[in-house]
Amino acid sequence: MPNGAIRPSIRATSAVAPQRITLAVGGATKQDAHLSDLVWSVEELVSHLSRYYHLVPGDLIYTGTPAGVGRVVAGDVITGSIDGLPPIALTIAAA
């Protein structure tokens, strides 16, 4: 897929650096940082990954984690958010 198909998304996200990103487990905040703390910009990440993967709008790119990472167990409800976007939530199921 040519990079041209994802360029609008890159332009739309070029101002994301100041947004806060958080993760909560069971309602307790475990991680809290800013996107400006990323080692590489969103543009750099998408550009690099699009050389190897077919990326489409809605794809999630996991880049690592801010301080506070910890173990989760079955039944835990995990909520993630980035300022300006709707939060996402998932429940860990039993193996």
Order of alpha helices (4+ residues) and beta strands (2+ residues): alpha-beta-beta-alpha-beta-beta
